Amino acid sequence: MLTKDFTIKLLSLVLAFLLWLYVMGEENPEIPYEISNVPVKLINSDTLEKKGLIVLDEKNYTVNVKVKGRRSDVLNIAAQNISAFADLSRVNSNGTNVIPVTVEGLPRNVSLVSINPSEIKVEIDNIAKTQMPVTVKVIGNVMDGYAMQPAVPTPGEVLVIGPESKINLIKNVIAGVNVSYKKEDVKISVPVVAVDREGKEVKGVTITPNLVEVYIPVNKSIRVPVVPKIFGKPMEGYMIASVNVLPEYVYITGDETVLNTIKSISTKQIDISGKNEPVTENVPFDLPDGVKLVKSDINAKVYVDIQKIATKEITISNIDIRGADNKNVVIQNPDLVITISGPESVVNGATASDFNAYIDVTNLPMGDHSLTVNINTNLNLQIIRIKPDKVTVNIQ
């Protein structure tokens, strides 16, 4: 009886196991399954640096992983649950390298069927290093009436490391600073960026340090006239006809107490000793201590026109009468001859209309008077003789 019961129990157990296998096969079958867009991590990249190599452009590589296993096992697998690797330790040369992809992290009951693609192409370049100066790019303008001095970055140079082909693209390392409406010194820590000839950022390089401190002095500025400083005399028989300077005005900056004492800025001396023709020179400005030009890269262009001295006689027939009020004033002989001297071109072009001759009869009594003739002109001339220098007038 005991043997019969045992046999029945054993058969029941076997039947139950077979039924479980059947149910599992029907309800939780073994199926293929694909996990898409599994990210691929590049490993052992530090071994490249020892070989003087570096990844040119580290892209976001992905693969599709196909597995096989029970439905309940595979359906729970997501891209973030497994790991895909590409080992760079065997890379020994630059250029395009084909690296196999391996997958880890699959559940025990799940088997790997395929990886697509099974290899990835990684661009490798020679590693390069270079020291580059930092160029400060100033953005905006300081407040009106103020000026900034040249920016000073600290450190003035940075180390740039990266693929050789990218390093060769770099034109400048830029630190951008916004100074809009500032009226005090600017001191700020800013990131630096490598840019190419077109000003576009060159990515994929490492800059050390990646932050620099930039100092930009900001001071009050004023606009003052420029005064050319002329030294010496032209050759005998010649004279200075005119002096012109460009720029006529400059903006200067510095300590406010010093600026308040400045009315103009002179140039360095221009020597015209013994000259008999025009002189043109580019000369620096003669700046007081503690004062700088807002635009520090400019000189003054001074033109000194030197001409032969000429003389000429001009007849003036019109003499103005001042202070006559309601008096009747008669000039006995109104014709004058003046002798003028000055630059040849000015003398040759001068006419009687360029001169204003007058006498002043203010508060004079009735009768005849001998009065001095006064003559004014706006020309760069000397009146060396007036003949006659006096005229007789009758006041009635």
Order of alpha helices (4+ residues) and beta strands (2+ residues): alpha-beta-alpha-beta-beta-alpha-beta-beta-beta-beta-beta-beta-beta-alpha-beta-beta-beta-beta-beta-beta-beta-alpha-beta-beta-beta-beta-beta-beta-beta-beta-alpha-beta-beta-beta-beta-beta
